[in-house]
Amino acid sequence: MRFPSVFAPRMLATCALLAFTFSAGAVAATAPLRSPQDKDKQEAKASEGEVKLGEKINQAPDAATKLQLAEEFVKKYPKSAYRQRMSEYVAAQLETVSDPKQKLTLAEKYVSVFTGPGESDRLTPLLVDLYVDNNRHDDAYRVGGAWLTKNPDEPAVRTRLALVGISEAQKKNTKYVAQSVEYAKQAIALMEGDKKPAGTDDSD
């Protein structure tokens, strides 16, 4: 089946390149909540209760338990100096979950727990991907669109959503066409500027 004429061939090719580049990105590190280098520094800023609960999160056997304990931590210590590092650590743990349905459930819970400025930025692109993979396109555009308004220089999520629109248009579903065309144009503009994905050179 032919692509709709609203999607220029160059736009399709560029979006495909962007999608490939981002899908090949490295998996984020899953460093412990406290490393030996910053242990003393963090303990100086944290109460005994924070330290103990932080250690429980470190030692929890799986991502789901870590997130559950992290939720408890955020409720007890909402202004903790640990909070930002914890959000990054728990996000990294969730990224390693292999079951797609469990990962989606945990990702949704994560963004409801870590609501501080920038805390959910790391996991939101993953959540958009999971919505797309589970054919929850309305949720993907809702969450992705809101996130992109705060991240105007981010091309990966724009590319992902643009490709969704292309795929759905092939199925004669034009609901996402207009927004997808805009995302594709924005992603191309970012790529042609200085906001190229890591690993992409001028010859790509």
Phi, psi and omega in degrees: 000139181283150175289150175300147184296340181293342179260103180295147180305319180297322179296318179297314182297318181294317178298320179296319178298314179298316182298317179297316182300314183288326180292340180268006182295156180287148175287136182295152180291151180241058181293149177302160180301325177231125175263161179303327184292324184251008183302307183297319181297316181290321180297329180293336182260349187250148176283169179299321179296320178296316181297315182295317180290326176298320178294323177298321178295316178303318188271354180300143190284342183208169184297322181297318179291320177300318180292321178298316178291325178296323177297318177298318181298313183297324179291321182282322186229067186297338182250020183297145174292343178285339198303312183296314180296322179297317180299320179292318181296313181294321177301317179298322178293320180294328180296339182269355180295131186270331182281118185300319182292318177295320180298319179296314179300316181291322179296320177297319179292321181303311183290343175274339179273311183263090186252005179288166181305120176078355186293325183266003184301321183294321187267342183301316177302322176296318179298319177299314178301317181294321176298316179298313182298334179260016178059030175260067189292324177300318179293322179298316180288325179294307182290315181295319180297316179296320181291322183291332177296334179265351182227069187294343182258017185258113183270338188295312181292324176300317180296315181300314181289325176298319179292329175298314179300320178297313181298316180291325178296327175299332180267013180068023173258105185264011184303323187256005187299308185302312181292324181294322177299318179296316179297320180296315178299317180295318180296319179296317179299320178293320180294321181282345176269219182261007185259042181287148178298151176301137179092358179257129178249180186293343181276349183288000000 
